[in-house]
């Protein structure tokens, strides 16, 4: 979508023209079939009147275009603001005088503007959050107030209500952005032309002497064919407009009338020629120079030529520099000598978009960019090689670790004791201290203690002397027990199976 933008259309022609030209109306009535006198007019069915939709605002191409157009549409609904708009010129609008009238609009409009601003702030915050997510900033807290500062067309310190400052910011931002739009388009086209020439020169370097000669001959032939076209009328001159009158409108050139012409081509009926309506007048002239089926014709050059024509007419006709051509401005221009006897129009092939010095600087810049890209490519290659080397080391360490694990598994298998095979209900013999005490063999000469004696508490038996863990005779006995006589026979200690 082409975005030939027009801020004045947005700020000054909200609905300035609900005007239908009297001359157009008269011509339509003249061309219509009159009702015969013999027919009863009361029985003639008149055509139903159709209500035309108001002209839609032009898409500015700005990233805040929707917000801008919605604000303008609601401001237009307030009678006081609309009246002030009609009596305010563009310079006063740029200086913020119109914005002060916001205090006098109706409460309903102000409420709707508040809602629009809140929606716009919410949209910007969503965009900021999405950008943070894409850049991997999910772990960071987003400071919306700081990031909203980059959007100069609204007051980010007050995200809830639409105030005079908001309208002033919106007007100034849109005016500045739109005024720089044409300049940016010219610079972009210049870069395009220089790149095209650079690629052609680089291609010639790859050819031999004969190939370069043929390529140069073909290039000169294409230039000559492109320049061989019918005469191009001076944009905005009487000859140029009469040609549109005759070929596009199908009217007799001898009946050319500037006022009728203006009303015929004011397509949105707002009483002004905006930039799009002006550019549409140059289509016939551009078709003389450019044909999309011809090898020698570049359609991007055609759009640049259209832009040049529109800018020329604006400079000649737009006296108040509001980027709109009113009917009065148009009629004044048709009475000038330049309109009747214009100079010849020089097309793009007669005005190269760049100088040789600019071309040299452009190629030097390309060389520096190529050098930087080559250096970055070399650095990336080194990083790749280093990563591959580290990967090889990791793979080698992984193999060594696997071999070590396998070796440990083999050693473990070799050191395991032989598996014992037990037949039937036989119990394997327990040797030494691995057996429970009750199953250990007694020394020779000892007899097993009867089972009932094994339950006698140790402190209730006189176990004799000579053993370090056995209580001696001189130790007191618990109450109710008598000491054994000294001449009592001594029972061998081992017979009590003391552990």
RANOR-V969698 format. One record per helix or strand. SS is the DSSP state (hx for helix, st for strand). FROM is the first residue (numbers start at 1). TO is the last residue. If there is no record, write none. Layout:
ss	from	to
SS	FROM	TO
SS	FROM	TO
This chain:
ss	from	to
hx	7	11
hx	22	31
hx	41	43
hx	65	76
hx	79	86
hx	90	94
hx	99	104
hx	107	134
hx	144	150
hx	164	179
hx	181	205
hx	209	227
hx	238	247
hx	253	255
hx	258	265
st	272	273
hx	275	280
hx	283	289
hx	299	317
st	325	326
hx	327	333
hx	337	340
hx	348	350
hx	356	414
hx	432	434
hx	437	439
hx	451	455
hx	458	460
hx	493	496
